[in-house]
Amino acid sequence: MDGITKYVFRQVASVMIFITLCLTLAIWLTQSLRFVDLIVNRGLPLATFLYLALLLLPRFLVIVLPVALFAAVLFTYNRLTMDSELIVCRAVGFSQAALARPALYLAAVVMAVIYVINIYLLPASYRAFKDLQWEIRHAYSNLLLQEGAFNEVADNVIVYVRHREGDGDLRGIMVHDMRRPQSPVTLMAESGALLRTDEGPRVVLMNGNRQEVDRDSKRLSLLYFDRYTVELSSDTVRIEDRWREPRERFLPGLFFPDDSLADRRYRLQIISEGHSRLASPLLTLAFVMVAVSALLYGDFNRRGQSMRVLVACGVVVVIQAGAMGLVSLGAHSRLAWPAMYLVPVATIAVAAWAMHRRPRPVGARPATAQ
């Protein structure tokens, strides 16, 4: 790259990095607040919380990077124009393509980064995120019992704990089991613990009673016990047997779904996610082309380029909304899949044509044949 290209490239890259850090940090903090309750009230380790929040970053970067690059190109090229730096470059012979080259180089780098994220980092991180959620729900279930609240630890099983000791022992326990609707069971005990075993999670109760009501006969059965165990699930679901959402899958798993019942049901949604992974990075180049064509098209205007910036922002908003709509439509119709690629490609072509087209001077009339 020549000196001017390197200079503009560094200017755009520095602004893009700053915007990316600010937007990513803001989004990451707002999304991570959902997990603060796991530390404050439910005793989840801080390291697990940080790892859980870190796994969300690739998902945010895919959204933030194209927007940050578009904003950086608009800001940098507008500033260079108002400082007459681009005017000087034109005066010494730089073409429109040469002036746009730094932004396009950076767009190619960002596109490559997004492809790496979409193809590998996003499914790997989201799969780890969902697996960790599963582990928290099952392996950490004894940590997630909140004092003074009714905790649903399994389907139709609610546990109330008055106080939780530091060593994991529970005081003042009530368990309400509604897995048999005709004979709901309520157990109350002085103490106990929630344990994770090979057969599944269990609640061990000490010194309490078991009350069962038969709704047909209206009879109450009361049993006092010294020790009682409640199985929370009759079958344990292994983490390997959990159905993988489309966002958790790599490209082969997206374009070639299994023949399972769930995959057959969500087949269009799964394949649509695969096309979205390949088509969405093209929006990065489309956004940059819209920005440079809007700011490099036409002659210099001393009153500023606010209108061009607003038009470019409006076009990008429409393109992004259309791309998101096509992803949703692709889950129901195959016709949306080629349109995912057509939208960014058509935008790039139109922006390239507009950037190289010389505008007609104001007041000029088209020549007529004599």
GUPASE-231967 format. One line per 4 residues: number of its first residue (from 1); their letters; for each residue x, y, z of C-alpha. Coordinates in steps of 0.05 Angstrom, whole numbers, padded with zeros to 5 digits. Example, Ala and Ser with C-alpha at 12.3 -4.5 7.8 and 13.67 -1.06 7.14 Angstrom:
<pts>
1 = as = 00246:-00090:00156 ~ 00273:-00021:00143
</pts>
This chain:
<pts>
1 = mdgi = 00000:00000:00000 ~ 00023:00071:-00014 ~ 00030:00124:00040 ~ -00039:00155:00030
5 = tkyv = -00073:00087:00030 ~ -00037:00067:00095 ~ -00055:00134:00127 ~ -00129:00128:00112
9 = frqv = -00129:00054:00130 ~ -00100:00069:00199 ~ -00150:00125:00209 ~ -00210:00081:00193
13 = asvm = -00182:00021:00232 ~ -00170:00061:00295 ~ -00240:00091:00295 ~ -00271:00022:00280
17 = ifit = -00233:-00010:00338 ~ -00256:00044:00386 ~ -00329:00038:00364 ~ -00326:-00038:00367
21 = lclt = -00299:-00037:00438 ~ -00351:00013:00461 ~ -00411:-00023:00429 ~ -00387:-00092:00449
25 = laiw = -00375:-00072:00521 ~ -00443:-00038:00526 ~ -00481:-00098:00497 ~ -00439:-00148:00536
29 = ltqs = -00453:-00112:00602 ~ -00528:-00108:00590 ~ -00533:-00181:00571 ~ -00487:-00204:00628
33 = lrfv = -00533:-00172:00680 ~ -00580:-00230:00669 ~ -00529:-00275:00703 ~ -00513:-00231:00763
37 = dliv = -00570:-00263:00802 ~ -00534:-00330:00796 ~ -00476:-00301:00838 ~ -00512:-00255:00886
41 = nrgl = -00571:-00298:00906 ~ -00555:-00369:00883 ~ -00481:-00379:00898 ~ -00453:-00392:00829
45 = plat = -00377:-00386:00827 ~ -00350:-00321:00798 ~ -00305:-00357:00749 ~ -00365:-00395:00720
49 = flyl = -00403:-00329:00713 ~ -00345:-00296:00676 ~ -00337:-00356:00630 ~ -00412:-00356:00616
53 = alll = -00410:-00283:00598 ~ -00347:-00290:00556 ~ -00381:-00343:00512 ~ -00430:-00290:00489
57 = lprf = -00377:-00245:00456 ~ -00373:-00279:00387 ~ -00448:-00271:00380 ~ -00442:-00196:00393
61 = lviv = -00382:-00186:00348 ~ -00419:-00212:00287 ~ -00470:-00157:00297 ~ -00423:-00101:00320
65 = lpva = -00366:-00107:00270 ~ -00404:-00088:00206 ~ -00439:-00030:00241 ~ -00374:-00006:00272
69 = lfaa = -00337:-00008:00205 ~ -00394:00029:00170 ~ -00394:00083:00223 ~ -00317:00088:00221
73 = vlft = -00317:00097:00145 ~ -00371:00150:00148 ~ -00336:00189:00203 ~ -00265:00184:00175
77 = ynrl = -00282:00200:00102 ~ -00328:00257:00122 ~ -00273:00286:00166 ~ -00220:00278:00111
81 = tmds = -00266:00313:00062 ~ -00282:00371:00108 ~ -00207:00379:00123 ~ -00195:00381:00047
85 = eliv = -00149:00321:00050 ~ -00189:00281:00000 ~ -00194:00342:-00045 ~ -00118:00347:-00047
89 = crav = -00114:00272:-00063 ~ -00162:00282:-00122 ~ -00121:00342:-00146 ~ -00057:00300:-00149
93 = gfsq = -00092:00246:-00190 ~ -00123:00196:-00142 ~ -00184:00163:-00173 ~ -00249:00145:-00137
97 = aala = -00226:00072:-00132 ~ -00159:00092:-00102 ~ -00193:00135:-00049 ~ -00241:00078:-00032
101 = rpal = -00185:00026:-00030 ~ -00167:00034:00045 ~ -00239:00023:00066 ~ -00245:-00037:00020
105 = ylaa = -00181:-00068:00046 ~ -00207:-00062:00118 ~ -00275:-00089:00096 ~ -00240:-00151:00068
109 = vvma = -00204:-00161:00135 ~ -00268:-00153:00174 ~ -00305:-00200:00127 ~ -00251:-00253:00138
113 = viyv = -00257:-00245:00213 ~ -00333:-00251:00211 ~ -00328:-00314:00167 ~ -00282:-00345:00220
117 = iniy = -00331:-00326:00274 ~ -00392:-00352:00236 ~ -00360:-00417:00213 ~ -00324:-00437:00277
121 = llpa = -00324:-00389:00337 ~ -00399:-00375:00339 ~ -00423:-00448:00339 ~ -00367:-00470:00385
125 = syra = -00380:-00414:00436 ~ -00455:-00420:00434 ~ -00451:-00496:00441 ~ -00407:-00487:00502
129 = fkdl = -00455:-00434:00528 ~ -00516:-00481:00523 ~ -00477:-00539:00552 ~ -00456:-00496:00611
133 = qwei = -00528:-00475:00621 ~ -00548:-00548:00622 ~ -00493:-00563:00673 ~ -00516:-00505:00717
137 = rhay = -00587:-00530:00714 ~ -00568:-00601:00733 ~ -00500:-00606:00765 ~ -00507:-00539:00802
141 = snll = -00579:-00549:00822 ~ -00560:-00550:00896 ~ -00528:-00481:00887 ~ -00588:-00452:00852
145 = lqeg = -00637:-00461:00910 ~ -00656:-00392:00932 ~ -00674:-00381:01004 ~ -00745:-00359:01020
149 = afne = -00770:-00374:00949 ~ -00806:-00430:00914 ~ -00754:-00462:00868 ~ -00776:-00506:00810
153 = vadn = -00719:-00556:00808 ~ -00753:-00605:00760 ~ -00817:-00611:00720 ~ -00875:-00605:00769
157 = vivy = -00829:-00608:00830 ~ -00824:-00546:00873 ~ -00776:-00539:00932 ~ -00780:-00485:00986
161 = vrhr = -00719:-00474:01032 ~ -00722:-00429:01093 ~ -00646:-00426:01102 ~ -00584:-00454:01067
165 = egdg = -00521:-00468:01106 ~ -00452:-00453:01080 ~ -00435:-00527:01073 ~ -00497:-00539:01029
169 = dlrg = -00544:-00566:01083 ~ -00616:-00541:01079 ~ -00661:-00521:01137 ~ -00737:-00517:01136
173 = imvh = -00752:-00554:01071 ~ -00818:-00564:01036 ~ -00824:-00605:00972 ~ -00887:-00605:00930
177 = dmrr = -00889:-00661:00878 ~ -00944:-00655:00825 ~ -00917:-00707:00776 ~ -00979:-00749:00790
181 = pqsp = -01037:-00700:00783 ~ -01087:-00747:00816 ~ -01043:-00756:00878 ~ -01000:-00695:00892
185 = vtlm = -00950:-00703:00948 ~ -00924:-00652:00998 ~ -00864:-00666:01041 ~ -00838:-00623:01099
189 = aesg = -00773:-00634:01137 ~ -00729:-00600:01187 ~ -00666:-00608:01145 ~ -00638:-00641:01084
193 = allr = -00595:-00633:01021 ~ -00601:-00633:00947 ~ -00553:-00683:00916 ~ -00528:-00700:00847
197 = tdeg = -00522:-00775:00835 ~ -00509:-00820:00775 ~ -00583:-00836:00772 ~ -00601:-00762:00773
201 = prvv = -00613:-00706:00824 ~ -00646:-00724:00890 ~ -00672:-00688:00951 ~ -00654:-00722:01017
205 = lmng = -00700:-00702:01075 ~ -00689:-00712:01149 ~ -00742:-00713:01205 ~ -00805:-00695:01170
209 = nrqe = -00872:-00719:01143 ~ -00903:-00739:01077 ~ -00974:-00718:01059 ~ -01011:-00747:01000
213 = vdrd = -01082:-00731:00978 ~ -01122:-00777:00933 ~ -01167:-00730:00895 ~ -01216:-00785:00876
217 = skrl = -01228:-00811:00947 ~ -01210:-00745:00982 ~ -01168:-00783:01031 ~ -01105:-00756:01064
221 = slly = -01046:-00802:01078 ~ -00996:-00778:01129 ~ -00928:-00811:01139 ~ -00874:-00790:01189
225 = fdry = -00802:-00807:01171 ~ -00731:-00799:01197 ~ -00701:-00801:01127 ~ -00734:-00796:01059
229 = tvel = -00708:-00789:00988 ~ -00744:-00755:00930 ~ -00720:-00769:00860 ~ -00728:-00707:00818
233 = ssdt = -00726:-00741:00750 ~ -00740:-00812:00731 ~ -00694:-00808:00670 ~ -00629:-00771:00663
237 = vrie = -00615:-00736:00598 ~ -00543:-00737:00579 ~ -00512:-00674:00552 ~ -00493:-00711:00489
241 = drwr = -00566:-00729:00476 ~ -00590:-00657:00481 ~ -00619:-00630:00415 ~ -00572:-00579:00384
245 = epre = -00602:-00513:00364 ~ -00584:-00485:00295 ~ -00538:-00434:00325 ~ -00498:-00489:00360
249 = rflp = -00483:-00527:00295 ~ -00425:-00523:00248 ~ -00437:-00516:00173 ~ -00441:-00592:00158
253 = glff = -00494:-00599:00212 ~ -00533:-00541:00182 ~ -00533:-00560:00109 ~ -00541:-00635:00123
257 = pdds = -00589:-00643:00183 ~ -00601:-00710:00215 ~ -00662:-00752:00203 ~ -00687:-00744:00274
261 = ladr = -00758:-00720:00288 ~ -00735:-00651:00313 ~ -00688:-00641:00253 ~ -00743:-00659:00204
265 = ryrl = -00790:-00610:00239 ~ -00741:-00552:00238 ~ -00705:-00571:00173 ~ -00718:-00505:00138
269 = qiis = -00697:-00464:00198 ~ -00632:-00504:00205 ~ -00613:-00496:00132 ~ -00633:-00422:00133
273 = eghs = -00583:-00412:00190 ~ -00529:-00442:00146 ~ -00543:-00395:00088 ~ -00545:-00336:00137
277 = rlas = -00476:-00355:00163 ~ -00447:-00351:00093 ~ -00487:-00290:00068 ~ -00484:-00243:00128
281 = pllt = -00409:-00227:00122 ~ -00423:-00199:00052 ~ -00463:-00144:00086 ~ -00398:-00116:00113
285 = lafv = -00373:-00101:00043 ~ -00442:-00076:00023 ~ -00444:-00026:00082 ~ -00374:00000:00065
289 = mvav = -00392:00009:-00008 ~ -00454:00048:00011 ~ -00412:00093:00057 ~ -00356:00108:00007
293 = sall = -00403:00117:-00052 ~ -00445:00166:-00012 ~ -00384:00208:00009 ~ -00342:00203:-00054
297 = ygdf = -00398:00214:-00104 ~ -00403:00284:-00132 ~ -00365:00347:-00119 ~ -00343:00379:-00053
301 = nrrg = -00396:00418:-00017 ~ -00373:00471:00033 ~ -00439:00467:00070 ~ -00422:00396:00092
305 = qsmr = -00444:00326:00075 ~ -00497:00316:00128 ~ -00550:00297:00077 ~ -00505:00244:00045
309 = vlva = -00489:00214:00114 ~ -00563:00211:00131 ~ -00579:00178:00065 ~ -00524:00127:00074
313 = cgvv = -00549:00111:00145 ~ -00620:00103:00119 ~ -00599:00057:00063 ~ -00559:00013:00111
317 = vviq = -00618:00009:00159 ~ -00663:-00014:00103 ~ -00612:-00065:00079 ~ -00602:-00092:00150
321 = agam = -00677:-00097:00162 ~ -00686:-00133:00095 ~ -00630:-00182:00112 ~ -00660:-00198:00180
325 = glvs = -00729:-00207:00148 ~ -00700:-00255:00097 ~ -00669:-00297:00153 ~ -00736:-00303:00187
329 = lgah = -00771:-00317:00120 ~ -00718:-00369:00104 ~ -00743:-00412:00162 ~ -00809:-00420:00124
333 = srla = -00792:-00414:00050 ~ -00733:-00437:00007 ~ -00743:-00376:-00039 ~ -00710:-00331:00014
337 = wpam = -00644:-00369:00012 ~ -00617:-00341:-00055 ~ -00644:-00272:-00035 ~ -00597:-00272:00025
341 = ylvp = -00538:-00270:-00023 ~ -00573:-00225:-00075 ~ -00586:-00167:-00027 ~ -00512:-00153:-00009
345 = vati = -00487:-00169:-00079 ~ -00537:-00122:-00111 ~ -00521:-00068:-00061 ~ -00447:-00074:-00076
349 = avaa = -00460:-00069:-00151 ~ -00506:-00009:-00146 ~ -00458:00027:-00098 ~ -00399:00014:-00144
353 = wamh = -00437:00042:-00204 ~ -00459:00104:-00165 ~ -00388:00117:-00139 ~ -00358:00118:-00210
357 = rrpr = -00416:00155:-00243 ~ -00403:00229:-00254 ~ -00462:00271:-00230 ~ -00494:00319:-00279
361 = pvga = -00480:00392:-00260 ~ -00537:00430:-00229 ~ -00579:00465:-00282 ~ -00549:00426:-00340
365 = rpat = -00595:00399:-00393 ~ -00585:00334:-00430 ~ -00558:00343:-00501 ~ -00608:00335:-00557
369 = aq = -00594:00307:-00624 ~ -00590:00359:-00680
</pts>
